């Protein structure tokens, strides 16, 4: 398992208005076997809808855009460690 750090940036509210608050960024920690699994599981856990294509980068990194009831967010997945021993 790989531990991922997810930067969740709130872009718009539920009505589509831009979010300009300084606290519009939150960080989360999540474990998954691959970056694809991390995106899929995180989106499912938040009951969100994936918008567009997930951009994947070398080194288990990805960027995704999601929509949930509270608005639209971008998610940046970055490995926090190369492995996690249970």
Secondary structure, DSSP 8 states (H G I E B T S, - for coil): -EEEEEEEEEEE-TTS-B---TT-EEEEEEEESSHHHHHHHHHHHTT-EEEEEEEEETTTEEEEEEEETTEEEEEEEEES-S----
